[in-house]
């Protein structure tokens, strides 16, 4: 068998040296070089892709082709200063032909490469790139070495990425294996290779398979047995003679998903039960589901104290005291409010799951990564604040906020929907873990967790509606209610101001100026409405129509903001990079890594109250601790993949990597200076 493999590889190598005229036939795998953006910014990092499309019954090869084949070879011809990364391969498929195991791609696939653009390049600088690509194309009967010279030309610019291209690259990135969050181990004994892969019990694993990137460790064609036991996946197969100091590879966890690992030698106990793993054990999934559901309900409950949610809840609660309605009416309003909250949470959850199923990297509050959504939310919160301040009465507003002011179940429903939508920038205690776990659960269980979030958010008003004793404790109606209404306007207006700041961070000064102009137009329209209402004029509401139309038109031209990491990293902190993180760990330096976003209230509070405190900075400097910041404000796909690999769907997220190279330690979502200063 080994002689056959050797002969095949020698033949391939010989053919690959032949003149181009010998292989002038059309390629059986069509290759194209695609750039993420044609106008990269100076000093930025972009992604290039080799889009590979095999003909029917033909296939290409992974970085380790298995028993036969060759990996892709790349030779770049580009201006000096451009730095190309190594080829990144998607998760392959096993293909057994005549007793030889091949690691291949039988359908369209893409191999990705990072490209670092030098700093200091002037806008308009042309960057012509040419690459010679060599690959092996095979079908069950024959193999043909193929080659192609691919070209593209980039022009230094603003780094904008077209939405269609961003979606395409998100799909290609989603097919890449993701780093495992904990170290893996392997053991070779009695001719058997046993691999222990850390995998949460809640994570699904559909027909797991280990693709060894380190050659000569396992018998590629030998069958693999897989077993689940708690939070580990054990894969066993026939071993080769060598026992290297480490084994690298990819473990397949689904039809097109997997985890990349580097395993070190250790004692790996056999699993208590063998067999192929198809999903987490029923007990493990059930326990994880209950924990995620409880965390979502508790996290949703805590969202009620956020400054943009509390005024809405307070006013709705006081409306019960003002109306003096019957118990039946109070229950119907409570149920309608709950329905509005839960429906919005379920809708957002469904969109996230659909985007991820389509290859996207969406997480909780994904919609806030679009500056236009931030601008729209700013106008909505501003309108609510101006209403609470007494500038006008809400019935003049169409859509959510006007409907929210209606009496009865309809108004309660829209109030709940409004509260749920404005709560999305927050991911407080318990919520991050719960929503991250939800994305690892089966779809029905995941949707139940999103519904649990809505239930927790609606729980205070639901209890008021169903427990008369709680309603009886509400203050009696009086003139104080109008004063309270004016006071509650303050947190809403402060929230609108904060959203304007976020808009400036996302869409720069021009985008913020457009958003403020839209806010001014809307405020003038609402002021005019209020004047007409005070004069008891008929049709008092009509001025808001052109004002709202003009505001929406302005928002539409706000730049979405290209997905890229924000450039403003404080002090000596470094922007997140998995490559740089690995380098820091190799240097035996402790690392504090945190992920944040400008629209995340919890993130900003932690940064000001703990991370940026002088005693913390001094403690980090004394320990030579590196601080890395992952800014998710604009939806960086690399950060989205890292969060997903660690079971998270949003921010904040905090990790501490000890200097001894041991597994990272996850920190709580509420930080204190003492907690950070004590890290070691």
C-alpha positions in Angstrom: 0.0 0.0 0.0 2.8 2.5 1.0 4.6 1.8 -2.3 1.4 2.6 -4.2 1.0 5.9 -2.3 4.6 6.8 -2.9 4.4 6.0 -6.6 1.3 8.1 -7.0 2.9 11.1 -5.2 6.0 10.8 -7.3 3.9 10.8 -10.5 2.0 13.8 -9.4 5.2 15.7 -8.6 6.6 14.8 -12.0 3.5 15.9 -13.8 3.5 19.2 -11.8 6.9 20.0 -13.3 5.8 19.5 -16.9 5.5 22.5 -19.2 2.1 24.2 -19.3 1.4 23.0 -22.8 1.3 19.4 -21.5 -1.8 20.3 -19.3 -3.4 22.8 -21.6 -6.8 21.2 -21.2 -9.4 23.1 -19.2 -9.1 22.8 -15.4 -11.6 20.5 -13.7 -11.6 22.8 -10.7 -12.3 26.4 -11.6 -10.3 28.9 -9.4 -10.9 32.6 -8.9 -9.2 35.1 -6.7 -11.7 37.3 -4.7 -10.9 40.3 -2.5 -13.1 41.1 0.5 -12.9 44.8 -0.6 -11.3 46.4 -3.7 -10.4 49.5 -1.6 -8.6 48.4 1.5 -7.6 51.1 4.0 -4.0 51.8 4.7 -2.7 49.8 7.7 -5.7 47.4 7.6 -6.1 43.7 7.3 -8.5 42.2 4.7 -9.2 38.7 3.5 -8.6 37.2 0.1 -10.3 34.0 -1.0 -9.5 31.4 -3.6 -13.0 30.4 -4.7 -12.8 26.8 -6.0 -15.5 25.1 -8.0 -15.0 21.4 -8.8 -16.6 19.8 -11.8 -19.1 17.0 -11.1 -17.3 13.9 -9.7 -14.0 15.8 -9.2 -12.5 16.9 -5.9 -9.7 19.0 -4.4 -7.6 18.4 -1.3 -7.1 19.6 2.3 -3.8 20.7 3.7 -3.1 17.1 4.6 -4.5 15.1 1.7 -4.5 11.8 3.6 -3.1 8.6 1.9 -2.9 10.3 -1.5 -3.0 13.7 -3.1 -1.4 17.1 -2.7 -2.3 20.4 -0.9 -2.7 23.7 -2.7 0.6 25.5 -3.4 0.7 29.4 -3.6 3.3 31.7 -5.1 2.5 35.4 -4.8 3.8 38.3 -7.0 2.8 41.6 -5.3 4.3 45.0 -4.3 6.7 45.0 -1.4 5.2 45.6 2.0 2.1 43.4 1.4 2.0 40.5 3.9 0.1 37.4 3.0 -1.0 34.9 5.6 -1.1 31.1 5.3 -3.9 29.4 3.5 -6.9 28.7 5.7 -8.8 25.6 4.7 -12.5 24.8 5.4 -13.5 21.6 7.1 -12.9 18.7 4.6 -14.8 15.4 3.9 -13.3 11.9 4.1 -13.4 10.0 0.9 -12.3 6.3 0.7 -11.1 5.1 -2.7 -9.6 1.6 -3.2 -8.6 1.4 0.4 -7.0 4.9 0.4 -8.4 7.6 2.6 -8.5 11.1 1.1 -9.3 14.4 2.8 -11.1 16.3 0.1 -13.7 18.8 -1.1 -16.3 17.5 -3.5 -18.4 20.7 -3.7 -17.6 24.4 -4.1 -15.2 25.6 -1.4 -13.0 28.6 -0.6 -9.5 28.8 0.8 -8.9 32.1 2.6 -5.8 34.2 3.1 -5.2 37.3 5.2 -3.6 40.3 3.6 -2.0 43.1 5.7 -1.8 46.5 3.9 1.2 48.6 5.0 0.6 51.8 6.9 1.3 55.2 5.3 0.0 54.4 1.8 -1.8 57.3 0.1 -5.4 57.0 -0.9 -5.6 55.9 -4.6 -2.3 53.8 -4.5 -2.7 50.8 -6.8 -1.8 47.4 -5.5 -1.6 44.8 -8.4 -1.6 41.3 -7.1 -0.8 38.1 -9.1 -0.6 34.6 -7.8 0.3 31.3 -9.3 -1.9 28.6 -7.8 -1.2 24.8 -8.2 -3.6 22.2 -7.0 -4.4 18.5 -7.7 -7.8 17.6 -9.1 -9.0 14.0 -8.9 -12.0 11.8 -9.7 -12.3 8.2 -8.7 -10.3 7.1 -11.8 -7.6 9.7 -12.4 -5.7 12.7 -10.9 -4.6 15.8 -12.9 -2.3 18.5 -11.6 -3.8 21.9 -12.4 -2.5 25.4 -12.3 -3.8 28.9 -12.7 -2.4 32.5 -12.7 -4.9 34.7 -10.9 -4.9 38.4 -10.7 -6.6 41.3 -9.0 -5.8 45.0 -8.4 -6.6 46.8 -5.2 -6.7 50.5 -4.6 -6.1 52.0 -1.2 -9.3 53.6 0.0 -11.8 53.6 2.8 -12.0 49.8 3.3 -15.7 49.7 2.6 -17.1 46.2 2.0 -20.2 45.7 -0.2 -23.0 44.0 1.6 -23.1 41.1 -0.9 -19.4 40.5 -0.6 -19.6 40.7 3.2 -22.2 38.0 3.2 -20.1 35.8 0.9 -17.1 36.1 3.1 -19.1 35.5 6.2 -20.3 32.2 4.5 -16.8 31.2 3.7 -15.5 32.1 7.1 -18.3 30.0 8.7 -16.9 27.0 6.9 -13.5 27.4 8.6 -12.9 25.3 11.7 -13.0 27.3 14.9 -10.5 27.1 17.7 -11.5 25.0 20.7 -11.8 26.8 24.0 -9.8 24.3 26.0 -6.7 22.1 25.4 -6.9 18.7 23.8 -4.8 15.6 24.7 -3.9 12.4 23.0 -2.4 9.0 24.0 -0.8 6.3 21.9 -0.7 2.8 23.5 -0.9 -0.8 22.2 -1.2 0.4 18.6 -4.2 2.7 19.3 -4.4 6.4 19.0 -6.9 8.0 21.5 -7.8 11.7 21.3 -9.7 13.6 24.0 -11.5 16.7 22.7 -13.1 19.2 25.1 -16.7 19.8 24.1 -19.5 21.0 26.3 -22.2 18.4 26.8 -24.8 20.8 25.3 -22.9 21.1 22.0 -24.2 19.0 19.2 -21.8 16.7 17.4 -23.2 15.2 14.2 -21.0 12.3 13.0 -17.7 13.5 14.5 -14.5 12.7 12.6 -10.9 13.6 13.2 -8.8 14.9 10.3 -5.1 14.7 11.4 -3.0 17.6 10.0 0.1 16.1 11.5 1.3 13.3 9.1 2.3 9.8 10.2 0.3 9.7 13.4 -2.8 7.7 12.6 -3.8 5.2 10.0 -6.0 7.4 7.8 -8.1 4.5 6.4 -8.7 2.8 9.7 -12.2 3.3 11.1 -12.7 5.8 14.0 -14.9 5.1 17.1 -16.4 8.1 18.8 -18.0 8.4 22.3 -19.4 11.3 24.4 -18.8 11.5 28.1 -19.8 14.6 29.9 -17.9 17.6 28.5 -15.4 15.5 26.4 -15.4 13.7 23.1 -13.2 10.7 22.8 -12.0 9.6 19.3 -10.0 6.4 18.9 -8.4 4.8 15.8 -5.3 2.8 14.7 -2.0 4.5 15.4 1.1 4.7 13.2 4.6 4.1 14.7 5.5 7.7 15.4 4.5 9.6 18.6 5.1 13.3 18.0 5.3 16.0 20.7 2.0 17.4 19.5 -0.8 16.5 17.1 -2.6 19.1 15.1 -5.9 18.6 13.2 -9.5 19.3 12.9 -12.5 17.5 14.4 -15.6 17.6 12.4 -18.7 18.5 14.5 -21.3 18.9 11.7 -21.8 18.7 7.9 -19.6 21.8 7.4 -18.4 22.8 10.9 -15.6 21.7 13.1 -13.0 22.7 15.6 -9.2 23.1 15.1 -7.0 21.7 17.8 -3.5 21.1 18.9 -3.3 18.1 21.2 -0.5 17.4 23.6 0.5 13.9 25.0 -1.3 12.9 28.2 -3.3 10.1 29.8 -6.7 9.8 28.0 -9.1 7.5 29.7 -11.4 5.4 27.5 -15.0 6.6 27.5 -17.4 4.6 29.5 -19.5 3.8 26.4 -18.5 3.6 22.8 -20.4 4.2 19.7 -20.9 7.1 17.3 -21.9 10.4 18.8 -24.8 12.2 17.1 -25.6 14.8 19.7 -25.0 15.5 23.3 -26.4 13.0 25.8 -30.0 13.6 26.7 -29.1 14.3 30.3 -26.4 16.8 29.3 -28.6 18.6 26.9 -31.4 18.7 29.4 -29.3 20.1 32.1 -27.7 22.7 29.9 -31.1 23.7 28.6 -32.5 24.2 32.1 -29.4 26.2 33.1 -29.7 28.4 30.0 -33.4 28.9 30.4 -33.0 29.9 34.1 -30.1 32.3 33.1 -32.2 33.8 30.4 -35.2 34.4 32.7 -33.0 35.9 35.4 -31.0 38.0 32.9 -34.2 39.3 31.4 -35.5 40.3 34.8 -32.4 42.3 35.5 -32.8 44.2 32.2 -35.7 46.0 33.7 -33.4 48.2 35.7 -31.6 49.5 32.6 -32.2 53.3 32.0 -33.9 52.8 28.7 -36.3 50.1 30.0 -37.1 51.2 33.5 -39.1 54.4 32.5 -41.3 52.3 30.1 -42.0 49.7 32.7 -42.7 52.3 35.4 -45.2 54.2 33.3 -47.0 51.1 32.3 -47.2 50.0 35.9 -48.4 53.4 37.1 -51.1 53.3 34.3 -52.7 50.4 36.2 -52.8 52.6 39.3 -54.3 55.5 37.4 -57.0 53.5 35.6 -58.2 51.6 38.6 -59.3 48.8 36.2 -60.7 45.5 37.2 -58.7 42.4 38.0 -59.6 40.8 34.7 -58.5 43.9 32.7 -55.2 44.0 34.6 -54.6 40.4 33.7 -55.4 40.9 30.1 -52.9 43.9 29.9 -50.2 41.8 31.7 -50.7 39.0 29.2 -50.6 41.3 26.2 -47.5 43.1 27.5 -45.8 39.7 28.0 -46.8 38.6 24.5 -45.3 41.7 23.0 -42.0 41.2 24.8 -41.8 37.5 24.1 -42.7 37.9 20.4 -39.8 40.4 19.9 -37.3 38.2 21.7 -38.4 35.2 19.7 -38.3 37.1 16.4 -34.7 38.3 17.1 -33.7 34.8 18.2 -35.2 33.3 15.0 -33.3 35.8 12.8 -30.0 35.0 14.6 -30.5 31.2 14.2 -31.4 31.6 10.5 -28.4 33.8 9.8 -26.1 31.4 11.5 -27.7 28.4 9.7 -27.0 30.3 6.4 -23.3 30.7 7.3 -23.5 34.1 9.0 -21.9 35.0 12.3 -24.7 37.0 13.9 -25.0 37.2 17.7 -27.3 38.9 20.2 -27.9 42.6 19.4 -26.5 42.0 15.9 -28.9 44.6 14.5 -27.0 47.3 16.4 -23.9 46.8 14.3 -25.7 48.7 11.6 -25.4 52.5 12.2 -28.8 53.1 10.6 -30.4 51.0 13.3 -28.6 53.0 15.9 -29.9 56.2 14.3 -33.5 54.9 14.2 -33.3 53.7 17.8 -31.9 57.2 18.8 -35.0 58.9 17.2 -37.4 56.5 18.9 -35.8 57.0 22.3 -35.7 60.8 21.7 -39.4 60.8 20.8 -40.3 58.9 24.0 -38.2 61.2 26.1 -39.8 64.3 24.6 -43.2 62.9 25.2 -42.3 62.2 28.9 -41.0 65.7 29.1 -44.5 67.0 28.1 -43.6 68.4 24.7 -46.4 66.5 23.0 -48.8 63.5 23.5 -47.9 60.1 22.1 -51.2 59.3 20.3 -49.9 61.5 17.4 -47.0 59.0 16.8 -47.7 56.1 14.5 -46.1 52.7 14.8 -44.7 51.3 18.1 -44.6 54.3 20.4 -48.1 55.6 19.6 -49.6 52.1 19.8 -47.8 51.8 23.2 -49.8 54.7 24.6 -53.2 53.1 23.8 -55.3 51.9 26.6 -56.0 48.2 26.9 -54.3 45.1 25.6 -53.3 46.6 22.3 -51.3 49.4 24.0 -49.8 46.9 26.5 -48.7 44.6 23.6 -46.8 47.4 21.8 -45.4 48.7 25.1 -43.9 45.3 25.7 -42.5 45.1 22.1 -41.0 48.5 22.5 -39.4 47.6 25.9 -37.9 44.4 24.4 -36.4 46.2 21.4 -34.7 49.0 23.3 -33.3 46.5 25.8 -31.2 44.7 23.1 -28.0 46.8 23.7 -27.7 45.2 27.1 -26.3 41.8 28.1 -26.0 41.9 31.8 -25.3 39.1 34.4 -26.4 35.6 33.4 -27.6 36.7 30.0 -24.4 36.3 28.0 -23.9 32.7 29.2 -27.5 31.8 28.6 -27.7 33.2 25.1 -24.3 31.7 24.2 -25.6 28.3 25.4 -28.8 28.7 23.4 -26.8 28.8 20.1 -25.4 25.3 20.9 -28.8 23.8 21.7 -31.2 22.3 19.2 -33.4 24.9 17.6 -36.6 24.2 19.7 -34.6 24.5 22.9 -32.8 27.6 21.7 -36.1 29.3 20.8 -37.3 28.4 24.3 -34.3 30.2 25.8 -35.0 33.3 23.8 -38.6 33.0 24.9 -37.4 32.7 28.5 -35.5 36.0 28.1 -38.8 37.7 27.1 -40.6 36.1 30.0 -38.0 37.4 32.4 -38.2 40.9 31.0 -42.0 40.9 31.2 -42.1 39.2 34.6 -42.5 42.4 36.8 -45.6 43.6 34.9 -46.9 40.1 34.6 -46.8 39.7 38.4 -48.5 43.1 38.9 -51.3 42.0 36.6 -52.0 38.7 38.3 -51.3 39.6 42.0 -53.8 42.1 43.4 -51.7 42.5 46.5 -48.9 44.0 44.5 -51.2 46.4 42.6 -52.6 47.6 45.9 -49.1 48.7 46.9 -48.8 51.0 44.0 -49.1 54.7 45.0 -52.5 56.3 44.6 -53.0 58.5 41.5 -52.3 62.2 41.9 -50.4 65.2 40.6 -47.1 63.5 41.6 -47.5 61.2 38.6 -47.0 64.1 36.1 -43.8 65.1 38.0 -42.6 61.5 37.9 -43.3 61.4 34.2 -41.0 64.4 33.7 -38.3 62.8 35.9 -38.4 59.6 33.8 -37.8 61.7 30.7 -34.2 62.3 31.9 -32.9 58.7 31.5 -34.5 58.4 28.1 -32.9 61.7 26.8 -29.5 60.6 28.3 -29.9 57.3 26.4 -30.6 59.2 23.2 -27.5 61.2 23.8 -25.5 58.0 24.3 -26.9 56.6 21.1 -25.7 59.7 19.3 -22.2 59.1 20.6 -22.4 55.4 19.4 -23.5 56.7 16.0 -20.5 58.9 15.8 -18.2 56.0 16.7 -19.8 53.8 14.0 -20.4 56.2 11.2 -17.8 58.9 12.0 -18.6 62.6 12.3 -20.5 62.8 9.1 -22.8 60.0 10.0 -23.4 61.5 13.5 -24.2 64.9 11.9 -26.8 63.3 9.6 -28.3 61.5 12.6 -28.5 64.7 14.7 -30.1 66.5 11.7 -32.7 63.8 11.6 -33.3 64.2 15.3 -33.6 68.0 15.0 -36.2 67.6 12.2 -38.2 65.1 14.2 -38.1 67.2 17.3 -39.3 70.3 15.4 -42.2 68.3 14.0 -43.1 67.0 17.5 -42.9 70.5 18.9 -45.2 71.7 16.2 -47.6 68.9 17.0 -47.5 69.8 20.7 -48.3 73.4 19.9 -51.3 72.4 17.8 -52.5 70.0 20.6 -52.3 72.8 23.2 -54.5 74.9 20.9 -57.0 72.0 20.5 -56.7 72.2 16.7 -58.2 69.4 14.6 -55.7 67.3 12.8 -53.0 68.3 15.2 -50.9 65.3 14.3 -50.3 66.1 10.6 -46.9 68.0 11.1 -45.2 64.8 12.3 -45.8 63.1 8.9 -43.4 65.2 6.8 -41.0 65.5 9.8 -40.9 61.7 10.2 -40.5 61.2 6.4 -37.6 63.6 6.3 -35.9 62.0 9.4 -36.2 58.5 7.8 -34.8 59.8 4.5 -31.8 61.2 6.4 -31.3 58.0 8.3 -31.3 56.0 5.0 -28.1 57.9 3.8 -26.2 57.3 7.1 -23.3 55.0 6.2 -23.7 51.5 7.5 -20.1 51.4 8.7 -17.9 48.7 7.2 -17.3 45.7 9.4 -13.9 46.5 10.9 -12.4 46.8 14.3 -12.5 50.3 15.8 -9.2 52.0 15.6 -9.3 53.8 19.0 -7.7 51.4 21.5 -6.8 53.1 24.8 -3.3 53.3 26.2 -1.0 50.3 25.5 -3.9 47.9 24.9 -3.7 45.9 21.7 -6.5 45.1 19.2 -7.7 41.5 19.3 -5.9 39.1 17.0 -5.8 35.3 17.4 -2.3 35.3 15.9 -1.1 38.0 18.4 -2.8 36.2 21.3 -1.0 33.0 20.4 2.3 34.9 20.2 1.8 36.5 23.7 1.0 33.1 25.2 4.2 31.7 23.6 6.1 34.5 25.3 4.6 33.2 28.7 2.9 36.6 29.3 -0.4 36.8 31.1 -3.2 38.2 29.0 -6.4 39.9 29.9 -8.7 39.8 26.9 -12.1 41.5 26.8 -14.7 42.0 24.1 -16.8 45.1 24.1 -19.0 47.3 21.9 -19.9 51.0 22.1 -23.6 50.3 22.2 -23.2 47.8 25.1 -24.1 49.6 28.4 -22.8 46.8 30.6 -19.4 46.9 28.7 -19.0 50.7 29.2 -19.8 50.5 32.9 -17.3 47.8 33.5 -14.6 49.7 31.5 -15.1 52.9 33.5 -15.7 51.3 36.9 -13.0 48.6 36.8 -10.8 48.1 33.7 -9.7 51.7 33.2 -9.1 52.4 37.0 -5.6 53.5 37.9 -5.0 50.7 40.4 -5.9 48.1 37.8 -3.6 49.7 35.2 -0.8 49.7 37.7 -1.4 46.1 38.8 -1.4 45.0 35.1 1.9 46.9 34.4 3.6 45.3 37.5 2.7 41.9 36.2 3.6 42.7 32.6 0.1 41.7 31.7 -0.9 42.2 28.1 -4.4 43.7 27.5 -6.2 42.9 24.3 -9.5 44.5 23.3 -12.0 43.0 20.8 -14.3 45.8 19.6 -17.5 44.3 18.3 -19.2 47.6 17.6 -19.2 47.1 13.9 -19.6 43.3 13.8 -16.0 42.0 13.2 -16.5 38.4 11.9 -13.3 37.2 13.5 -14.6 38.3 16.9 -18.0 36.7 16.1 -16.3 33.3 15.4 -14.1 33.6 18.5 -17.2 34.3 20.7 -19.1 31.4 19.1 -16.1 29.1 19.7 -16.3 30.0 23.4 -20.1 29.5 23.6 -21.0 33.2 23.5 -23.3 35.1 21.3 -22.7 38.7 22.4 -20.7 41.0 24.6 -19.4 41.7 27.2 -17.0 38.7 27.5 -13.9 38.6 29.6 -11.0 36.0 29.6 -7.8 35.8 31.6 -4.9 33.7 30.2 -2.3 32.8 32.9 1.4 33.0 32.1 1.9 29.3 32.7 0.0 28.5 29.5 -2.9 26.8 31.3 -6.5 27.1 30.1 -8.0 30.6 30.1 -10.3 31.5 32.9 -13.6 33.2 32.2 -14.5 36.2 34.3 -18.0 37.3 35.4 -19.9 39.9 33.4 -19.8 42.4 36.3 -16.1 43.3 37.1 -14.6 45.0 40.1 -11.1 46.7 40.4 -10.1 44.3 43.1 -11.0 41.2 41.0 -8.9 42.4 38.1 -5.9 43.6 40.2 -5.8 40.1 41.9 -5.5 38.2 38.6 -2.4 36.1 38.4 
